[in-house]
Amino acid sequence: MSDAGNGTFRSLRGFNYRVWAGGAIVSNVGTWMQRTAQDWLVLTELTPNNATAVGIVMALQFGPLLLLLPLSGYASDHFDRRKLLLATQAAMGLLALGLGLLTISGQVQLWQVYVFAFLQGCVTAFDSTARQTFVSELVGEADLSNAVALNSTSFNAARLIGPALAGLLIAGVGTGFVFLINAASFVAVLGSLSLLRRDQLHRSAKAGRGRGGFIDGFRYVWRRADLKVVLVMFFLIGTFGANFAIFISTMSVTVFHAGASQFGLLSSMMAIGSVGGALLATRRDKPGIGLLLTGAAMFGLGLALAAVMPEFWLFGVALIVVGMAAQTFTTTANSTVQLSTEPAMRGRVVAILLALALGGTPIGAPIVGWVADSFGPRWALGVGAAAGFAAALVALVYLVTHRKLRLRREPGGWRIRFDAAEPLNDCG
């Protein structure tokens, strides 16, 4: 049987998912172009290579995911997700347009970038949760893991194209035009949302409207040992490890003295690994904690290697490893949480996941930026590596205490065994 019908690309059998995927890839390219241009604008045009300023932008952009957690999870579970996405995508397009016009006019200042980053973060808090959970409405439960992985593939394929294209455009026409191109890219996803066949959506029952809905989400997670370990791991890697804007920009500018095009190329090299990791994830129907442990350990090792690489191209190769590990971890965590969570609670649980993963950025990004400014970018990468190894240790403890992980001597050598048959939604 063909992959499109039974394997890697099976979610594309459905009309709705095909339309959604087509609009998403265009918008994702624009998003990565803007991220690259924004980092370059702050680091080289508005400050004298100040990594702390980049960290502040990241903190303002991702902080609202945590601040607005009670509202974003509630909105995803109670409102029409398609309509919610129409509103958030339109708002993000307008914000990109505003920043682009300010930059092209030569009026942009650092404080304005801070304001736009915060507003973008507020909109993204609602958009991210709705977008993650909307996937189940496009394909249904049977293909959910595959669709989540394909979404990640699309996002990282765009990451492969967007930064490299942004680097060329920054060098050729300036950062402002990159923001305007991103604003235009939102037309594609808005169009795809409008074209969906609403009678074919797999809508789940909406949660009740009681006041305790948000608190119920935390209570639900607290009773689930498997969900707690995923969230703790995501917090560690998201807070201190996933500060790629700081890692790549500071290494590019202050260590390798690269220009805008080479800076964009490094981000694209990392995306090569991310796309590979996402494609591998499309074939996994049953993600689990063991794979999360592997992904976290590989992530820590990749960043450790990147920290000691002496040449630009060797650093890029290490980033490929980091990208594959990061994507393996992220996709596995997302699929594990969605597949093992009741549909009525899914929006709130995913909101908590995203809030811990990205909402920790206001804590981690300024710290990592300060480390890069004070001790050098290589030490900042070391902080990220330590976060990956710490997350792997959390998973290891869980497997030992809840899954009976043991190292046994068997004919032919030592073997690692644990109880893989235990359901993912165990309590404890």
C-alpha positions as CSV (number, residue, x, y, z in Angstrom):
1,M,0.0,0.0,0.0
2,S,1.1,3.6,-0.6
3,D,2.4,5.8,2.1
4,A,-0.3,8.4,1.3
5,G,-3.0,5.9,2.1
6,N,-1.5,3.9,5.0
7,G,1.8,5.3,6.3
8,T,3.7,8.5,6.5
9,F,1.2,10.8,4.7
10,R,-2.0,9.0,5.5
11,S,-3.7,12.1,7.0
12,L,-3.6,13.7,3.6
13,R,-6.4,11.4,2.4
14,G,-8.9,13.8,3.9
15,F,-9.9,16.9,2.0
16,N,-9.9,19.1,5.1
17,Y,-6.4,18.2,6.2
18,R,-5.0,18.7,2.7
19,V,-6.5,22.2,2.5
20,W,-5.3,23.1,6.0
21,A,-1.8,21.8,5.3
22,G,-1.5,23.8,2.1
23,G,-2.4,27.0,3.8
24,A,-0.2,26.2,6.8
25,I,3.0,25.7,4.9
26,V,2.8,29.1,3.3
27,S,2.1,30.8,6.6
28,N,4.8,28.9,8.4
29,V,7.4,30.0,5.9
30,G,6.4,33.6,6.6
31,T,6.5,33.1,10.3
32,W,10.0,31.7,10.2
33,M,11.1,34.6,8.0
34,Q,9.8,37.1,10.5
35,R,11.4,35.3,13.5
36,T,14.8,35.4,11.7
37,A,14.4,39.1,10.7
38,Q,13.2,40.1,14.2
39,D,16.3,38.5,15.8
40,W,18.6,40.1,13.3
41,L,16.9,43.5,13.8
42,V,17.3,43.4,17.5
43,L,20.8,42.0,17.7
44,T,22.5,44.0,14.9
45,E,20.4,47.0,14.0
46,L,18.8,48.2,17.3
47,T,21.5,47.1,19.8
48,P,25.2,46.5,19.7
49,N,25.0,42.7,19.6
50,N,23.0,42.5,22.9
51,A,21.8,38.9,23.5
52,T,19.9,40.0,26.6
53,A,17.7,42.2,24.4
54,V,16.9,39.2,22.2
55,G,16.1,37.3,25.4
56,I,13.7,40.0,26.5
57,V,11.9,39.9,23.1
58,M,11.5,36.1,23.5
59,A,10.3,36.6,27.1
60,L,7.6,39.1,26.0
61,Q,6.6,37.0,23.0
62,F,6.2,33.7,24.9
63,G,5.3,35.0,28.4
64,P,1.6,35.5,27.6
65,L,1.2,31.8,27.0
66,L,1.6,31.4,30.8
67,L,-0.2,34.6,31.8
68,L,-3.3,33.8,29.6
69,L,-3.4,30.1,30.4
70,P,-6.8,30.2,32.2
71,L,-8.3,31.9,29.1
72,S,-6.6,30.2,26.2
73,G,-7.4,26.6,27.4
74,Y,-10.9,27.6,28.2
75,A,-11.4,29.2,24.8
76,S,-10.1,26.1,23.0
77,D,-12.4,23.8,24.9
78,H,-15.6,25.9,24.7
79,F,-15.5,27.9,21.4
80,D,-15.5,27.0,17.7
81,R,-11.9,26.4,17.0
82,R,-12.1,27.2,13.3
83,K,-13.6,30.7,14.1
84,L,-11.1,31.2,16.8
85,L,-8.2,30.5,14.4
86,L,-9.7,32.9,11.8
87,A,-9.6,35.7,14.4
88,T,-6.1,34.9,15.7
89,Q,-4.5,34.4,12.3
90,A,-5.9,37.7,11.1
91,A,-4.7,39.5,14.2
92,M,-1.1,38.1,13.7
93,G,-1.1,39.2,10.1
94,L,-2.0,42.8,11.1
95,L,0.7,42.9,13.8
96,A,3.3,41.7,11.2
97,L,2.0,44.5,8.8
98,G,2.4,47.1,11.6
99,L,5.9,46.2,12.5
100,G,6.9,46.0,8.8
101,L,5.6,49.5,8.1
102,L,7.4,50.9,11.1
103,T,10.7,49.2,10.0
104,I,10.5,50.3,6.4
105,S,9.8,53.9,7.4
106,G,12.9,53.9,9.6
107,Q,10.9,54.8,12.7
108,V,11.2,51.4,14.5
109,Q,12.8,51.5,18.0
110,L,13.6,48.7,20.5
111,W,10.7,49.5,22.8
112,Q,8.3,49.2,19.8
113,V,9.7,45.7,19.0
114,Y,9.0,44.8,22.7
115,V,5.4,46.0,22.4
116,F,4.8,44.1,19.2
117,A,6.4,40.9,20.6
118,F,4.1,41.1,23.7
119,L,1.0,41.7,21.5
120,Q,2.0,38.8,19.2
121,G,2.5,36.6,22.3
122,C,-1.0,37.5,23.6
123,V,-2.6,36.4,20.2
124,T,-0.3,33.4,20.0
125,A,-1.5,32.1,23.4
126,F,-5.0,31.6,22.0
127,D,-3.8,30.6,18.5
128,S,-1.3,27.9,19.6
129,T,-3.8,26.0,21.8
130,A,-6.6,26.2,19.3
131,R,-4.3,25.1,16.4
132,Q,-2.9,22.1,18.3
133,T,-6.3,20.8,19.3
134,F,-7.9,21.7,15.9
135,V,-5.9,18.9,14.3
136,S,-8.2,16.3,16.0
137,E,-11.2,17.9,14.2
138,L,-9.5,17.6,10.9
139,V,-8.6,13.9,11.0
140,G,-10.2,12.2,14.0
141,E,-8.6,10.1,16.6
142,A,-7.3,7.3,14.4
143,D,-4.9,9.5,12.5
144,L,-4.2,12.0,15.2
145,S,-0.7,11.0,15.9
146,N,0.2,11.0,12.2
147,A,-1.5,14.4,11.7
148,V,0.4,16.0,14.7
149,A,3.7,14.7,13.2
150,L,2.8,16.0,9.7
151,N,2.0,19.4,11.2
152,S,5.4,19.4,12.8
153,T,6.9,18.4,9.4
154,S,5.2,21.3,7.7
155,F,6.4,23.7,10.4
156,N,10.0,22.5,10.2
157,A,10.0,22.3,6.4
158,A,9.1,26.0,6.6
159,R,11.9,26.4,9.1
160,L,14.2,25.0,6.4
161,I,13.1,27.5,3.8
162,G,12.1,30.6,5.8
163,P,15.3,31.6,7.6
164,A,17.5,31.1,4.6
165,L,15.1,33.1,2.5
166,A,14.9,35.8,5.2
167,G,18.7,36.0,5.3
168,L,18.9,36.7,1.6
169,L,16.1,39.3,1.8
170,I,17.6,41.1,4.8
171,A,20.9,41.4,2.9
172,G,19.1,42.5,-0.3
173,V,16.1,44.7,0.7
174,G,16.1,44.9,4.5
175,T,14.2,43.5,7.5
176,G,11.1,45.6,7.0
177,F,10.1,43.8,3.7
178,V,10.4,40.4,5.4
179,F,7.8,41.5,7.9
180,L,5.5,42.6,5.1
181,I,5.9,39.3,3.3
182,N,4.9,37.5,6.5
183,A,1.8,39.6,6.8
184,A,0.8,38.6,3.3
185,S,1.4,34.9,4.0
186,F,-1.5,34.9,6.5
187,V,-3.9,35.2,3.5
188,A,-3.1,31.5,2.7
189,V,-4.1,30.1,6.1
190,L,-7.2,32.3,6.3
191,G,-8.2,31.1,2.9
192,S,-7.7,27.4,3.9
193,L,-9.8,27.9,7.0
194,S,-12.6,29.4,4.9
195,L,-12.5,26.5,2.4
196,L,-12.8,23.7,4.9
197,R,-15.9,21.4,4.6
198,R,-17.4,22.1,8.0
199,D,-19.8,19.1,7.8
200,Q,-16.7,16.8,7.6
201,L,-15.0,18.1,10.8
202,H,-14.7,15.6,13.6
203,R,-16.1,17.9,16.3
204,S,-15.9,16.6,19.9
205,A,-18.3,17.5,22.7
206,K,-17.5,20.9,24.2
207,A,-16.7,21.1,27.9
208,G,-19.2,22.3,30.4
209,R,-19.3,26.0,31.3
210,G,-18.8,25.6,35.0
211,R,-16.4,28.0,36.8
212,G,-14.1,25.2,37.8
213,G,-13.2,24.2,34.2
214,F,-9.7,25.6,34.3
215,I,-9.0,24.2,37.8
216,D,-10.3,20.9,36.6
217,G,-7.6,20.9,34.0
218,F,-4.9,21.1,36.7
219,R,-6.6,18.5,38.8
220,Y,-6.8,16.2,35.8
221,V,-3.0,16.6,35.2
222,W,-2.2,16.2,38.9
223,R,-3.8,12.8,39.0
224,R,-1.8,11.6,36.0
225,A,1.8,10.6,36.7
226,D,2.5,10.2,32.9
227,L,1.2,13.7,32.1
228,K,3.2,15.3,35.0
229,V,6.5,13.8,33.8
230,V,5.9,15.1,30.2
231,L,5.1,18.6,31.5
232,V,8.1,18.7,33.7
233,M,10.4,17.6,30.9
234,F,8.8,20.1,28.5
235,F,9.3,22.9,31.1
236,L,13.0,22.2,31.5
237,I,13.7,22.0,27.7
238,G,11.4,24.8,26.8
239,T,12.7,27.2,29.5
240,F,16.5,26.7,29.2
241,G,17.1,24.5,26.2
242,A,14.9,25.8,23.3
243,N,16.4,29.3,23.2
244,F,17.6,28.8,19.6
245,A,17.2,32.4,18.6
246,I,19.8,33.3,21.2
247,F,22.1,30.3,20.6
248,I,22.2,30.7,16.8
249,S,22.3,34.5,16.6
250,T,25.1,35.0,19.1
251,M,27.2,32.2,17.8
252,S,26.7,33.5,14.3
253,V,27.5,37.1,15.0
254,T,30.0,37.1,17.9
255,V,31.8,33.8,17.4
256,F,31.8,33.2,13.6
257,H,31.3,36.8,12.6
258,A,28.8,35.8,9.9
259,G,26.5,38.0,7.9
260,A,22.7,37.9,7.6
261,S,22.7,35.2,4.9
262,Q,24.9,32.8,6.9
263,F,22.8,33.5,10.0
264,G,19.7,32.4,8.1
265,L,21.5,29.4,6.8
266,L,22.3,28.1,10.3
267,S,18.7,28.2,11.2
268,S,17.9,26.3,8.0
269,M,20.5,23.7,8.8
270,M,18.9,23.1,12.2
271,A,15.6,22.7,10.3
272,I,17.1,19.8,8.3
273,G,17.2,17.7,11.4
274,S,13.8,19.0,12.5
275,V,12.2,17.8,9.3
276,G,13.9,14.4,9.6
277,G,12.7,14.0,13.1
278,A,9.1,15.0,12.2
279,L,9.0,12.6,9.3
280,L,10.2,9.8,11.4
281,A,7.5,10.6,13.9
282,T,4.7,10.3,11.3
283,R,5.2,6.5,11.3
284,R,4.9,6.1,15.1
285,D,1.3,5.4,16.3
286,K,2.2,4.8,19.9
287,P,4.6,7.4,21.3
288,G,5.8,7.0,24.9
289,I,8.0,8.1,27.7
290,G,10.9,5.9,26.5
291,L,11.1,7.8,23.3
292,L,10.9,11.1,25.2
293,L,13.9,10.0,27.3
294,T,15.9,9.3,24.1
295,G,14.9,12.6,22.5
296,A,15.8,14.6,25.6
297,A,19.2,12.9,26.0
298,M,20.0,13.4,22.3
299,F,19.0,17.1,22.6
300,G,21.4,17.6,25.5
301,L,24.2,15.8,23.6
302,G,23.6,17.8,20.5
303,L,23.8,21.2,22.3
304,A,26.9,20.0,24.1
305,L,28.5,19.2,20.8
306,A,27.4,22.5,19.3
307,A,29.0,24.3,22.2
308,V,32.5,23.0,21.4
309,M,32.4,23.1,17.6
310,P,35.3,25.3,16.3
311,E,34.1,26.0,12.8
312,F,30.9,27.4,11.3
313,W,30.0,24.4,9.2
314,L,30.7,21.9,12.1
315,F,28.4,24.0,14.3
316,G,25.8,23.7,11.6
317,V,26.1,19.9,11.5
318,A,25.7,19.8,15.3
319,L,22.5,21.9,14.9
320,I,21.1,19.2,12.6
321,V,21.4,16.8,15.5
322,V,19.8,19.3,17.8
323,G,16.9,19.8,15.4
324,M,16.2,16.1,15.0
325,A,16.3,15.6,18.8
326,A,14.2,18.6,19.6
327,Q,11.5,17.6,17.0
328,T,11.5,14.0,18.2
329,F,10.9,15.2,21.8
330,T,8.3,17.8,20.9
331,T,6.2,15.7,18.6
332,T,6.3,12.7,20.9
333,A,5.2,14.9,23.9
334,N,2.4,16.5,21.9
335,S,1.1,13.2,20.6
336,T,1.4,11.5,24.0
337,V,-0.6,14.2,25.7
338,Q,-3.3,14.4,23.1
339,L,-3.8,10.7,22.7
340,S,-4.0,10.0,26.4
341,T,-6.2,13.0,27.3
342,E,-10.0,12.9,27.3
343,P,-11.3,15.0,24.3
344,A,-13.3,17.4,26.6
345,M,-10.1,18.1,28.6
346,R,-7.7,18.3,25.6
347,G,-7.7,22.0,25.1
348,R,-6.9,22.8,28.7
349,V,-4.2,20.1,29.0
350,V,-2.6,21.2,25.8
351,A,-2.7,24.8,27.0
352,I,-0.9,23.8,30.2
353,L,1.7,21.9,28.1
354,L,2.3,24.9,25.9
355,A,2.4,27.3,28.8
356,L,5.0,25.3,30.6
357,A,7.0,24.7,27.4
358,L,6.9,28.3,26.0
359,G,5.7,30.2,29.0
360,G,8.9,29.4,30.8
361,T,10.8,31.5,28.2
362,P,10.4,34.7,30.3
363,I,12.5,32.9,32.9
364,G,14.9,31.1,30.7
365,A,15.6,33.5,27.8
366,P,16.8,36.5,29.8
367,I,19.0,34.1,31.9
368,V,20.5,32.4,28.8
369,G,20.9,35.8,27.1
370,W,22.8,37.1,30.2
371,V,25.0,34.0,30.2
372,A,25.8,34.6,26.5
373,D,26.7,38.3,27.1
374,S,28.7,37.6,30.3
375,F,30.5,34.4,29.6
376,G,30.0,33.8,25.9
377,P,27.6,32.0,23.6
378,R,29.2,28.6,24.2
379,W,28.4,28.7,27.9
380,A,24.8,29.6,27.0
381,L,24.7,26.4,24.8
382,G,26.0,24.5,27.9
383,V,23.0,25.7,29.9
384,G,20.7,24.3,27.2
385,A,22.6,21.0,27.2
386,A,22.2,20.7,30.9
387,A,18.4,21.2,30.6
388,G,18.2,18.3,28.1
389,F,20.1,16.0,30.3
390,A,18.0,17.0,33.3
391,A,14.8,16.3,31.3
392,A,16.2,12.9,30.4
393,L,16.8,12.2,34.1
394,V,13.2,13.0,34.9
395,A,12.0,10.5,32.4
396,L,14.5,7.9,33.7
397,V,13.2,8.3,37.3
398,Y,9.6,7.9,36.0
399,L,10.4,4.7,34.1
400,V,12.2,3.2,37.1
401,T,9.4,4.1,39.6
402,H,6.3,3.6,37.4
403,R,7.3,1.3,34.6
404,K,9.7,-1.1,36.4
405,L,12.7,-0.1,34.3
406,R,15.5,-2.6,34.9
407,L,18.9,-3.4,33.4
408,R,19.1,-7.2,33.0
409,R,21.8,-9.6,31.9
410,E,20.5,-11.9,29.2
411,P,22.0,-14.3,26.7
412,G,23.9,-12.2,24.3
413,G,24.5,-9.2,26.6
414,W,22.8,-6.7,28.8
415,R,19.3,-5.6,28.0
416,I,17.1,-2.6,29.2
417,R,13.6,-3.7,29.9
418,F,10.5,-1.8,31.2
419,D,6.8,-2.4,31.3
420,A,5.7,-0.9,28.0
421,A,2.3,-2.4,28.3
422,E,1.3,-0.2,31.1
423,P,-1.3,2.4,29.8
424,L,-0.1,5.9,29.3
425,N,-2.9,7.3,31.4
426,D,-1.7,5.7,34.6
427,C,-2.4,7.6,37.8
428,G,0.0,7.8,40.7
